[in-house]
Amino acid sequence: MIDQTPRQTSALALEETVCVEVERNDIMVLLQRKPLAGVDLLAALGRQIHAAQQLVRRRSARNPNEVIEEQATLGTRVADAVARFGGSWSFILCCLGFLAVYVCANVSLRQVAWDPYPFILLNLFLSMLAAIQAPIIMMSQNRQDAKDRVRSELDYEVNRRAAADIQGLARKLNLLGEQISDLEDLIRHKQNRWEAP
């Protein structure tokens, strides 16, 4: 309304609403009759701009890892830990060591072995381990997808803030360019007056 540019935000009424439109001329009449109203208007605009800037700063300055950890439950943390250990060399080496000891013990005990060669009990344990580990790893992958989504949303907010800052700087540069142009015109005008006889 004041700078005569299109409004950049929108609102959705959830119930029947009456809207009042205040025209620019009405504001001008108010300011002519009550100049102190202009100070109140500027103070309200300043508070609104300050609140908007604080909101943007707060949202764009959030650390994605902190946001993700705030949303983490005990189950998802356990799933992450199991997936992290299950996909490590430590787990692979532990499994290989256990399998080697298990097989060697059962082969060396021969007739008295608790799980003789085709190692049916070992196969059962390994199948159960895989059956439990697979959904836990899938839970961890779903959590990783959620982490990526949070990071991309925060990146988007930072990019929006950067774009707004760049637009503000562009406006300031244009204003400075206009003022420099006005100064150059004024200097040329004064030089022409001094050079004229």
MDTraj code that builds the backbone (N, CA, C; nanometers):
import mdtraj as md
import numpy as np

residues = "MET ILE ASP GLN THR PRO ARG GLN THR SER ALA LEU ALA LEU GLU GLU THR VAL CYS VAL GLU VAL GLU ARG ASN ASP ILE MET VAL LEU LEU GLN ARG LYS PRO LEU ALA GLY VAL ASP LEU LEU ALA ALA LEU GLY ARG GLN ILE HIS ALA ALA GLN GLN LEU VAL ARG ARG ARG SER ALA ARG ASN PRO ASN GLU VAL ILE GLU GLU GLN ALA THR LEU GLY THR ARG VAL ALA ASP ALA VAL ALA ARG PHE GLY GLY SER TRP SER PHE ILE LEU CYS CYS LEU GLY PHE LEU ALA VAL TYR VAL CYS ALA ASN VAL SER LEU ARG GLN VAL ALA TRP ASP PRO TYR PRO PHE ILE LEU LEU ASN LEU PHE LEU SER MET LEU ALA ALA ILE GLN ALA PRO ILE ILE MET MET SER GLN ASN ARG GLN ASP ALA LYS ASP ARG VAL ARG SER GLU LEU ASP TYR GLU VAL ASN ARG ARG ALA ALA ALA ASP ILE GLN GLY LEU ALA ARG LYS LEU ASN LEU LEU GLY GLU GLN ILE SER ASP LEU GLU ASP LEU ILE ARG HIS LYS GLN ASN ARG TRP GLU ALA PRO".split()
xyz = np.array([
    [0.0831, -0.1186, 0.0000],
    [0.0000, 0.0000, 0.0000],
    [0.0876, 0.1250, 0.0000],
    [0.1898, 0.1267, 0.0844],
    [0.2704, 0.2478, 0.0956],
    [0.3629, 0.2637, -0.0238],
    [0.4322, 0.1565, -0.0629],
    [0.5243, 0.1689, -0.1770],
    [0.4599, 0.1265, -0.3090],
    [0.3315, 0.0985, -0.3081],
    [0.2518, 0.0660, -0.4268],
    [0.3095, -0.0514, -0.5066],
    [0.3436, -0.1564, -0.4344],
    [0.3914, -0.2795, -0.4978],
    [0.2946, -0.3920, -0.4626],
    [0.2913, -0.4973, -0.5428],
    [0.2005, -0.6095, -0.5120],
    [0.2377, -0.6757, -0.3795],
    [0.1383, -0.7208, -0.3079],
    [0.1615, -0.7884, -0.1801],
    [0.2247, -0.9243, -0.2067],
    [0.3236, -0.9608, -0.1251],
    [0.3973, -1.0846, -0.1487],
    [0.3489, -1.2003, -0.0631],
    [0.2552, -1.1745, 0.0272],
    [0.2028, -1.2821, 0.1105],
    [0.0536, -1.2975, 0.0860],
    [-0.0002, -1.4073, 0.1322],
    [-0.1437, -1.4301, 0.1167],
    [-0.1988, -1.4817, 0.2493],
    [-0.3312, -1.4771, 0.2596],
    [-0.3972, -1.5253, 0.3809],
    [-0.5166, -1.6091, 0.3403],
    [-0.5510, -1.7044, 0.4239],
    [-0.6650, -1.7911, 0.3992],
    [-0.7607, -1.7756, 0.5167],
    [-0.8822, -1.7317, 0.4898],
    [-0.9824, -1.7142, 0.5947],
    [-1.0464, -1.8486, 0.6249],
    [-1.0477, -1.8860, 0.7516],
    [-1.1055, -2.0128, 0.7926],
    [-1.2537, -1.9993, 0.8283],
    [-1.3002, -1.8769, 0.8419],
    [-1.4405, -1.8510, 0.8694],
    [-1.4804, -1.7229, 0.7977],
    [-1.6083, -1.6903, 0.7996],
    [-1.6553, -1.5716, 0.7291],
    [-1.5829, -1.4486, 0.7835],
    [-1.5276, -1.3690, 0.6932],
    [-1.4427, -1.2577, 0.7324],
    [-1.4818, -1.1327, 0.6557],
    [-1.4699, -1.0183, 0.7217],
    [-1.4916, -0.8889, 0.6568],
    [-1.3558, -0.8217, 0.6438],
    [-1.3207, -0.7833, 0.5231],
    [-1.1924, -0.7181, 0.4976],
    [-1.2155, -0.5689, 0.4757],
    [-1.1242, -0.4897, 0.5271],
    [-1.1309, -0.3446, 0.5103],
    [-1.0092, -0.3028, 0.4293],
    [-1.0322, -0.2280, 0.3253],
    [-0.9218, -0.1801, 0.2417],
    [-0.8969, -0.0331, 0.2741],
    [-0.7743, -0.0027, 0.3055],
    [-0.7345, 0.1348, 0.3330],
    [-0.6513, 0.1800, 0.2146],
    [-0.6955, 0.2879, 0.1507],
    [-0.6246, 0.3361, 0.0324],
    [-0.5095, 0.4276, 0.0735],
    [-0.4199, 0.4454, -0.0180],
    [-0.3021, 0.5275, 0.0082],
    [-0.3420, 0.6721, 0.0381],
    [-0.4410, 0.7222, -0.0313],
    [-0.4847, 0.8600, -0.0079],
    [-0.5384, 0.8778, 0.1335],
    [-0.6075, 0.7748, 0.1856],
    [-0.6569, 0.7812, 0.3233],
    [-0.5415, 0.7932, 0.4224],
    [-0.4342, 0.7209, 0.3963],
    [-0.3155, 0.7301, 0.4822],
    [-0.2563, 0.8707, 0.4738],
    [-0.2498, 0.9253, 0.3542],
    [-0.1943, 1.0608, 0.3364],
    [-0.2770, 1.1633, 0.4139],
    [-0.4096, 1.1525, 0.4069],
    [-0.4966, 1.2461, 0.4806],
    [-0.4730, 1.2313, 0.6306],
    [-0.4634, 1.1064, 0.6785],
    [-0.4378, 1.0831, 0.8203],
    [-0.3069, 1.1463, 0.8634],
    [-0.2023, 1.1284, 0.7822],
    [-0.0705, 1.1828, 0.8183],
    [-0.0698, 1.3355, 0.8145],
    [-0.1473, 1.3966, 0.7250],
    [-0.1545, 1.5424, 0.7211],
    [-0.2272, 1.5971, 0.8433],
    [-0.3318, 1.5277, 0.8840],
    [-0.4092, 1.5746, 0.9991],
    [-0.3407, 1.5417, 1.1311],
    [-0.2804, 1.4239, 1.1395],
    [-0.2148, 1.3803, 1.2634],
    [-0.0748, 1.3282, 1.2304],
    [0.0246, 1.4167, 1.2241],
    [0.1600, 1.3744, 1.1857],
    [0.2210, 1.2686, 1.2785],
    [0.1812, 1.2688, 1.4065],
    [0.2384, 1.1698, 1.4978],
    [0.1909, 1.0282, 1.4658],
    [0.0828, 1.0165, 1.3916],
    [0.0370, 0.8841, 1.3498],
    [0.1403, 0.8187, 1.2591],
    [0.2167, 0.9000, 1.1868],
    [0.3235, 0.8472, 1.1007],
    [0.4304, 0.7762, 1.1819],
    [0.4617, 0.8304, 1.3005],
    [0.5602, 0.7675, 1.3871],
    [0.5076, 0.6320, 1.4351],
    [0.3787, 0.6286, 1.4717],
    [0.3194, 0.5015, 1.5148],
    [0.3194, 0.4001, 1.4005],
    [0.2890, 0.4473, 1.2805],
    [0.2888, 0.3599, 1.1637],
    [0.4285, 0.3048, 1.1365],
    [0.5297, 0.3910, 1.1445],
    [0.6675, 0.3458, 1.1240],
    [0.7102, 0.2468, 1.2328],
    [0.6681, 0.2738, 1.3566],
    [0.7031, 0.1822, 1.4659],
    [0.6397, 0.0452, 1.4424],
    [0.5131, 0.0412, 1.3988],
    [0.4469, -0.0866, 1.3714],
    [0.5158, -0.1598, 1.2568],
    [0.5504, -0.0871, 1.1513],
    [0.6216, -0.1493, 1.0389],
    [0.7574, -0.2011, 1.0828],
    [0.8259, -0.1232, 1.1651],
    [0.9573, -0.1649, 1.2146],
    [0.9485, -0.2927, 1.2968],
    [0.8465, -0.3011, 1.3845],
    [0.8290, -0.4222, 1.4649],
    [0.8003, -0.5425, 1.3753],
    [0.7177, -0.5211, 1.2738],
    [0.6832, -0.6311, 1.1833],
    [0.8061, -0.6772, 1.1050],
    [0.8838, -0.5837, 1.0556],
    [1.0055, -0.6190, 0.9804],
    [1.1043, -0.6901, 1.0718],
    [1.1203, -0.6373, 1.1932],
    [1.2131, -0.6987, 1.2887],
    [1.1706, -0.8414, 1.3222],
    [1.0398, -0.8627, 1.3460],
    [0.9897, -0.9968, 1.3785],
    [1.0108, -1.0924, 1.2613],
    [0.9880, -1.0442, 1.1390],
    [1.0071, -1.1291, 1.0204],
    [1.1547, -1.1663, 1.0050],
    [1.2428, -1.0702, 1.0270],
    [1.3862, -1.0988, 1.0146],
    [1.4311, -1.1986, 1.1212],
    [1.3807, -1.1824, 1.2439],
    [1.4175, -1.2757, 1.3508],
    [1.3704, -1.4170, 1.3186],
    [1.2476, -1.4268, 1.2667],
    [1.1943, -1.5581, 1.2304],
    [1.2801, -1.6240, 1.1223],
    [1.3159, -1.5474, 1.0198],
    [1.3981, -1.6023, 0.9114],
    [1.5346, -1.6424, 0.9642],
    [1.5941, -1.5580, 1.0471],
    [1.7263, -1.5910, 1.1023],
    [1.7211, -1.7173, 1.1873],
    [1.6190, -1.7250, 1.2730],
    [1.6062, -1.8395, 1.3621],
    [1.5877, -1.9677, 1.2823],
    [1.5028, -1.9631, 1.1805],
    [1.4745, -2.0845, 1.1030],
    [1.5928, -2.1235, 1.0156],
    [1.6598, -2.0245, 0.9574],
    [1.7693, -2.0588, 0.8660],
    [1.8988, -2.0878, 0.9396],
    [1.9080, -2.0477, 1.0661],
    [2.0311, -2.0709, 1.1411],
    [2.0275, -2.2032, 1.2165],
    [1.9191, -2.2783, 1.2041],
    [1.9103, -2.4052, 1.2759],
    [2.0087, -2.5059, 1.2183],
    [2.0674, -2.5822, 1.3061],
    [2.1590, -2.6881, 1.2653],
    [2.0757, -2.8116, 1.2317],
    [2.0870, -2.8628, 1.1094],
    [2.0052, -2.9790, 1.0712],
    [2.0233, -3.0974, 1.1651],
    [2.1445, -3.1186, 1.2121],
    [2.1686, -3.2330, 1.3007],
    [2.0941, -3.2174, 1.4330],
    [2.0857, -3.0924, 1.4849],
    [2.0115, -3.0696, 1.6088],
    [1.8624, -3.0918, 1.5876],
    [1.8103, -3.0450, 1.4746],
    [1.6684, -3.0641, 1.4441],
    [1.6371, -3.2125, 1.4341],
    [1.7250, -3.2877, 1.3694],
    [1.7038, -3.4311, 1.3514],
    [1.7099, -3.5033, 1.4856],
    [1.8041, -3.4650, 1.5713],
    [1.8161, -3.5305, 1.7019],
    [1.6973, -3.4985, 1.7912],
    [1.6391, -3.3791, 1.7764],
    [1.5190, -3.3451, 1.8541],
    [1.4038, -3.4383, 1.8180],
    [1.3971, -3.4796, 1.6932],
    [1.2867, -3.5630, 1.6458],
    [1.3114, -3.7122, 1.6689],
    [1.4322, -3.7482, 1.7117],
    [1.4680, -3.8898, 1.7251],
    [1.4008, -3.9525, 1.8477],
    [1.3493, -4.0727, 1.8293],
    [1.2942, -4.1502, 1.9405],
    [1.3963, -4.2555, 1.9806],
    [1.3695, -4.3225, 2.0914],
    [1.4606, -4.4271, 2.1371],
    [1.4726, -4.5377, 2.0326],
    [1.3605, -4.5753, 1.9720],
    [1.3620, -4.6809, 1.8707],
    [1.4471, -4.6443, 1.7497],
    [1.4354, -4.5207, 1.7050],
    [1.5138, -4.4807, 1.5875],
    [1.6619, -4.4704, 1.6216],
    [1.6930, -4.4297, 1.7439],
    [1.8350, -4.4232, 1.7836],
    [1.8953, -4.5637, 1.7912],
    [1.8177, -4.6583, 1.8443],
    [1.8646, -4.7976, 1.8504],
    [1.8824, -4.8520, 1.7089],
    [1.7860, -4.8222, 1.6208],
    [1.7957, -4.8693, 1.4821],
    [1.9199, -4.8117, 1.4147],
    [1.9493, -4.6841, 1.4392],
    [2.0699, -4.6233, 1.3820],
    [2.1957, -4.6909, 1.4345],
    [2.1983, -4.7184, 1.5663],
    [2.3171, -4.7817, 1.6250],
    [2.3366, -4.9230, 1.5698],
    [2.2264, -4.9991, 1.5584],
    [2.2362, -5.1366, 1.5050],
    [2.2811, -5.1330, 1.3593],
    [2.2231, -5.0414, 1.2804],
    [2.2619, -5.0315, 1.1392],
    [2.4071, -4.9876, 1.1259],
    [2.4482, -4.8951, 1.2137],
    [2.5869, -4.8479, 1.2084],
    [2.6833, -4.9622, 1.2407],
    [2.6514, -5.0416, 1.3460],
    [2.7393, -5.1534, 1.3820],
    [2.7276, -5.2664, 1.2796],
    [2.6046, -5.2945, 1.2330],
    [2.5840, -5.4034, 1.1372],
    [2.6495, -5.3788, 1.0028],
    [2.6795, -5.2554, 0.9716],
    [2.7448, -5.2244, 0.8446],
    [2.8914, -5.1889, 0.8605],
    [2.9514, -5.2337, 0.9702],
    [3.0918, -5.1989, 0.9949],
    [3.1834, -5.3202, 0.9796],
    [3.3113, -5.2944, 0.9660],
    [3.4092, -5.4028, 0.9574],
    [3.4174, -5.4779, 1.0898],
    [3.3924, -5.4083, 1.1996],
    [3.3950, -5.4755, 1.3303],
    [3.2922, -5.5885, 1.3331],
    [3.1705, -5.5598, 1.2842],
    [3.0660, -5.6625, 1.2828],
    [3.1052, -5.7782, 1.1914],
    [3.1561, -5.7460, 1.0754],
    [3.1953, -5.8507, 0.9792],
    [3.3056, -5.9388, 1.0373],
    [3.4070, -5.8762, 1.0990],
    [3.5171, -5.9540, 1.1569],
    [3.4701, -6.0367, 1.2764],
    [3.3797, -5.9792, 1.3582],
    [3.3238, -6.0558, 1.4716],
    [3.2463, -6.1771, 1.4211],
    [3.1661, -6.1567, 1.3185],
    [3.0886, -6.2688, 1.2620],
    [3.1812, -6.3748, 1.2047],
    [3.2807, -6.3312, 1.1302],
    [3.3753, -6.4284, 1.0732],
    [3.4470, -6.5062, 1.1834],
    [3.4892, -6.4358, 1.2875],
    [3.5558, -6.5034, 1.3997],
    [3.4640, -6.6029, 1.4677],
    [3.3395, -6.5604, 1.4957],
    [3.2423, -6.6497, 1.5596],
    [3.2154, -6.7718, 1.4714],
    [3.1954, -6.7497, 1.3413],
    [3.1681, -6.8613, 1.2497],
    [3.2857, -6.9587, 1.2444],
    [3.4079, -6.9052, 1.2425],
    [3.5258, -6.9918, 1.2370],
    [3.5361, -7.0763, 1.3634],
    [3.5165, -7.0133, 1.4795],
    [3.5243, -7.0872, 1.6062],
    [3.4131, -7.1915, 1.6123],
    [3.2914, -7.1534, 1.5730],
    [3.1759, -7.2433, 1.5775],
    [3.1980, -7.3654, 1.4889],
    [3.2398, -7.3404, 1.3660],
    [3.2614, -7.4507, 1.2720],
    [3.3759, -7.5401, 1.3199],
    [3.4866, -7.4781, 1.3614],
    [3.6014, -7.5577, 1.4078],
    [3.5645, -7.6421, 1.5298],
    [3.4888, -7.5848, 1.6235],
    [3.4494, -7.6597, 1.7435],
    [3.3601, -7.7770, 1.7066],
    [3.2646, -7.7571, 1.6193],
    [3.1721, -7.8647, 1.5818],
    [3.2402, -7.9710, 1.4956],
    [3.3349, -7.9326, 1.4136],
    [3.4061, -8.0306, 1.3309],
    [3.5004, -8.1131, 1.4177],
    [3.5678, -8.0473, 1.5121],
    [3.6647, -8.1197, 1.5949],
    [3.5958, -8.2129, 1.6956],
    [3.4733, -8.1787, 1.7388],
    [3.4011, -8.2645, 1.8338],
    [3.3364, -8.3852, 1.7656],
    [3.3260, -8.3859, 1.6379],
    [3.2718, -8.4934, 1.5541],
    [3.1414, -8.5507, 1.6068],
    [3.1435, -8.6660, 1.6652],
    [3.0209, -8.7345, 1.7054],
    [2.9498, -8.6662, 1.8224],
    [3.0219, -8.5953, 1.9056],
    [2.9622, -8.5326, 2.0242],
    [2.9241, -8.3864, 1.9952],
    [2.9394, -8.3424, 1.8749],
    [2.9118, -8.2006, 1.8405],
    [2.7644, -8.1681, 1.8600],
    [2.7399, -8.0502, 1.9112],
    [2.5998, -8.0085, 1.9318],
    [2.5323, -7.9690, 1.8016],
    [2.6114, -7.9340, 1.6964],
    [2.5553, -7.8985, 1.5658],
    [2.6481, -7.9551, 1.4587],
    [2.6334, -8.0843, 1.4275],
    [2.7254, -8.1427, 1.3297],
    [2.7048, -8.0882, 1.1887],
    [2.8014, -8.1271, 1.1038],
    [2.8050, -8.0736, 0.9675],
    [2.6697, -8.0749, 0.8987],
    [2.5884, -8.0376, 0.8502],
    [2.5522, -7.9193, 0.7695],
    [2.5198, -7.7950, 0.8536],
    [2.5455, -7.8026, 0.9879],
    [2.5308, -7.6863, 1.0780],
    [2.3911, -7.6231, 1.0698],
    [2.2911, -7.7048, 1.0914],
    [2.1520, -7.6590, 1.0809],
    [2.1208, -7.5527, 1.1866],
    [2.1712, -7.5728, 1.3072],
    [2.1474, -7.4745, 1.4133],
    [2.2126, -7.3400, 1.3788],
    [2.3325, -7.3455, 1.3243],
    [2.4011, -7.2225, 1.2829],
    [2.3212, -7.1507, 1.1744],
    [2.2695, -7.2260, 1.0774],
    [2.1871, -7.1661, 0.9718],
    [2.0626, -7.0994, 1.0304],
    [2.0034, -7.1650, 1.1307],
    [1.8859, -7.1074, 1.1962],
    [1.9218, -6.9745, 1.2634],
    [2.0335, -6.9722, 1.3361],
    [2.0756, -6.8478, 1.4027],
    [2.1046, -6.7361, 1.3017],
    [2.1727, -6.7716, 1.1943],
    [2.2061, -6.6710, 1.0929],
    [2.0793, -6.6186, 1.0240],
    [1.9834, -6.7081, 1.0000],
    [1.8563, -6.6653, 0.9389],
    [1.7802, -6.5724, 1.0325],
    [1.7798, -6.6069, 1.1619],
    [1.7117, -6.5202, 1.2589],
    [1.7815, -6.3833, 1.2675],
    [1.9128, -6.3833, 1.2664],
    [1.9879, -6.2582, 1.2704],
    [1.9537, -6.1717, 1.1489],
    [1.9500, -6.2332, 1.0310],
    [1.9164, -6.1590, 0.9088],
    [1.7728, -6.1081, 0.9132],
    [1.6806, -6.1913, 0.9664],
    [1.5402, -6.1514, 0.9739],
    [1.5206, -6.0330, 1.0684],
    [1.5976, -6.0277, 1.1736],
    [1.5860, -5.9150, 1.2683],
    [1.6605, -5.7932, 1.2167],
    [1.7775, -5.8162, 1.1600],
    [1.8623, -5.7053, 1.1176],
    [1.8047, -5.6309, 0.9968],
    [1.7393, -5.6997, 0.9053],
    [1.6875, -5.6347, 0.7834],
    [1.5859, -5.5244, 0.8137],
    [1.4820, -5.5485, 0.8950],
    [1.3886, -5.4383, 0.9210],
    [1.4514, -5.3241, 0.9999],
    [1.5469, -5.3584, 1.0876],
    [1.6132, -5.2512, 1.1632],
    [1.6930, -5.1629, 1.0686],
    [1.7612, -5.2231, 0.9730],
    [1.8365, -5.1449, 0.8750],
    [1.7415, -5.0633, 0.7882],
    [1.6253, -5.1190, 0.7546],
    [1.5266, -5.0430, 0.6776],
    [1.4754, -4.9236, 0.7582],
    [1.4552, -4.9418, 0.8901],
    [1.4145, -4.8300, 0.9753],
    [1.5202, -4.7205, 0.9723],
    [1.6447, -4.7609, 0.9795],
    [1.7539, -4.6640, 0.9769],
    [1.7592, -4.5916, 0.8427],
    [1.7332, -4.6640, 0.7335],
    [1.7318, -4.5999, 0.6022],
    [1.6156, -4.5019, 0.5912],
    [1.5001, -4.5360, 0.6466],
    [1.3876, -4.4424, 0.6475],
    [1.4230, -4.3173, 0.7272],
    [1.4923, -4.3370, 0.8380],
    [1.5359, -4.2217, 0.9187],
    [1.6357, -4.1369, 0.8397],
    [1.7226, -4.2018, 0.7649],
    [1.8183, -4.1274, 0.6826],
    [1.7447, -4.0447, 0.5777],
    [1.6388, -4.1014, 0.5189],
    [1.5569, -4.0252, 0.4247],
    [1.4948, -3.9033, 0.4931],
    [1.4460, -3.9220, 0.6153],
    [1.3879, -3.8098, 0.6903],
    [1.4939, -3.7047, 0.7196],
    [1.6162, -3.7493, 0.7536],
    [1.7260, -3.6544, 0.7775],
    [1.7551, -3.5738, 0.6514],
    [1.7599, -3.6421, 0.5384],
    [1.7864, -3.5729, 0.4121],
    [1.6762, -3.4720, 0.3813],
    [1.5513, -3.5083, 0.4116],
    [1.4387, -3.4172, 0.3884],
    [1.4521, -3.2925, 0.4763],
    [1.4872, -3.3104, 0.6046],
    [1.5041, -3.1963, 0.6947],
    [1.6175, -3.1076, 0.6455],
    [1.7276, -3.1703, 0.6056],
    [1.8415, -3.0913, 0.5560],
    [1.8035, -3.0119, 0.4318],
    [1.7287, -3.0745, 0.3402],
    [1.6916, -3.0030, 0.2176],
    [1.5947, -2.8893, 0.2486],
    [1.5031, -2.9082, 0.3459],
    [1.4128, -2.8000, 0.3835],
    [1.4892, -2.6833, 0.4445],
    [1.5860, -2.7146, 0.5302],
    [1.6657, -2.6074, 0.5904],
    [1.7525, -2.5379, 0.4856],
    [1.8069, -2.6151, 0.3920],
    [1.8834, -2.5542, 0.2825],
    [1.7953, -2.4615, 0.1999],
    [1.6719, -2.5044, 0.1763],
    [1.5780, -2.4214, 0.1002],
    [1.5507, -2.2899, 0.1734],
    [1.5324, -2.2975, 0.3068],
    [1.5083, -2.1758, 0.3843],
    [1.6286, -2.0821, 0.3772],
    [1.7487, -2.1395, 0.3867],
    [1.8699, -2.0570, 0.3777],
    [1.8795, -1.9930, 0.2398],
    [1.8476, -2.0691, 0.1354],
    [1.8522, -2.0148, -0.0005],
    [1.7505, -1.9034, -0.0190],
    [1.6310, -1.9207, 0.0390],
    [1.5298, -1.8143, 0.0302],
    [1.5771, -1.6885, 0.1000],
    [1.6386, -1.7057, 0.2179],
    [1.6892, -1.5899, 0.2909],
    [1.8001, -1.5216, 0.2108],
    [1.8877, -1.6013, 0.1527],
    [1.9964, -1.5443, 0.0723],
    [1.9401, -1.4693, -0.0477],
    [1.8366, -1.5250, -0.1116],
    [1.7756, -1.4569, -0.2257],
    [1.7131, -1.3250, -0.1829],
    [1.6470, -1.3234, -0.0661],
    [1.5879, -1.1985, -0.0165],
    [1.6964, -1.0963, 0.0150],
    [1.8063, -1.1423, 0.0755],
    [1.9172, -1.0512, 0.1049],
    [1.9775, -0.9951, -0.0236],
    [1.9912, -1.0810, -0.1243],
    [2.0473, -1.0363, -0.2525],
    [1.9548, -0.9343, -0.3178],
    [1.8240, -0.9584, -0.3107],
    [1.7299, -0.8612, -0.3669],
    [1.7391, -0.7282, -0.2937],
    [1.7518, -0.7334, -0.1610],
    [1.7674, -0.6104, -0.0836],
    [1.8938, -0.5360, -0.1221],
    [2.0027, -0.6106, -0.1391],
    [2.1283, -0.5471, -0.1807],
    [2.1167, -0.4879, -0.3210],
    [2.0474, -0.5588, -0.4092],
    [2.0284, -0.5072, -0.5459],
    [1.9498, -0.3769, -0.5431],
    [1.8445, -0.3710, -0.4580],
    [1.7676, -0.2460, -0.4469],
    [1.8553, -0.1333, -0.3954],
    [1.9369, -0.1635, -0.2933],
    [2.0258, -0.0613, -0.2369],
    [2.1274, -0.0152, -0.3410],
    [2.1816, -0.1096, -0.4186],
    [2.2771, -0.0715, -0.5234],
    [2.2103, 0.0153, -0.6300],
    [2.0879, -0.0211, -0.6678],
    [2.0153, 0.0613, -0.7650],
    [1.9911, 0.2009, -0.7104],
    [1.9548, 0.2103, -0.5825],
    [1.9319, 0.3405, -0.5202],
    [2.0609, 0.4205, -0.5156],
    [2.1703, 0.3532, -0.4800],
    [2.2995, 0.4225, -0.4796],
    [2.3374, 0.4684, -0.6202],
    [2.3103, 0.3827, -0.7191],
    [2.3388, 0.4215, -0.8582],
    [2.2591, 0.5437, -0.8990],
    [2.1325, 0.5475, -0.8598],
    [2.0501, 0.6644, -0.8920],
    [2.1025, 0.7891, -0.8219],
    [2.1420, 0.7755, -0.6951],
    [2.1939, 0.8906, -0.6209],
    [2.3264, 0.9383, -0.6800],
    [2.4113, 0.8447, -0.7199],
    [2.5380, 0.8836, -0.7841],
    [2.5094, 0.9542, -0.9158],
    [2.4131, 0.9026, -0.9905],
    [2.3747, 0.9679, -1.1169],
    [2.3235, 1.1091, -1.0912],
    [2.2418, 1.1259, -0.9861],
    [2.1926, 1.2593, -0.9509],
    [2.3084, 1.3515, -0.9122],
    [2.4048, 1.2993, -0.8369],
    [2.5212, 1.3792, -0.7986],
    [2.6032, 1.4187, -0.9212],
    [2.6212, 1.3239, -1.0131],
    [2.6954, 1.3553, -1.1353],
    [2.6251, 1.4651, -1.2142],
    [2.4917, 1.4559, -1.2238],
    [2.4154, 1.5607, -1.2934],
    [2.4318, 1.6945, -1.2237],
    [2.4286, 1.6943, -1.0916],
    [2.4441, 1.8183, -1.0145],
    [2.5841, 1.8766, -1.0341],
    [2.6860, 1.7899, -1.0329],
    [2.8240, 1.8375, -1.0528],
    [2.8406, 1.8940, -1.1936],
    [2.7860, 1.8272, -1.2952],
    [2.7935, 1.8779, -1.4320],
    [2.7237, 2.0126, -1.4442],
    [2.6089, 2.0217, -1.3799],
    [2.5320, 2.1468, -1.3843],
    [2.6126, 2.2601, -1.3210],
    [2.6756, 2.2340, -1.2059],
    [2.7560, 2.3383, -1.1394],
    [2.8799, 2.3717, -1.2210],
    [2.9437, 2.2704, -1.2823],
    [3.0608, 2.2973, -1.3658],
    [3.0223, 2.3835, -1.4857],
    [2.9091, 2.3532, -1.5451],
    [2.8632, 2.4325, -1.6604],
    [2.8370, 2.5764, -1.6191],
    [2.7841, 2.5959, -1.4986],
    [2.7577, 2.7320, -1.4509],
    [2.8878, 2.8064, -1.4271],
    [2.9906, 2.7363, -1.3738],
    [3.1179, 2.8037, -1.3482],
    [3.1936, 2.8318, -1.4769],
    [3.1795, 2.7426, -1.5740],
    [3.2526, 2.7618, -1.7005],
    [3.1837, 2.8666, -1.7890],
    [3.0579, 2.8872, -1.7680],
    [2.9868, 2.9848, -1.8530],
    [3.0349, 3.1256, -1.8166],
    [3.0627, 3.2140, -1.9197],
    [3.1105, 3.3495, -1.8891],
    [3.0018, 3.4398, -1.8401],
])
top = md.Topology()
chain = top.add_chain()
for i, resn in enumerate(residues, 1):
    res = top.add_residue(resn, chain, resSeq=i)
    for name in ("N", "CA", "C"):
        top.add_atom(name, md.element.get_by_symbol(name[0]), res)
traj = md.Trajectory(xyz[None], top)
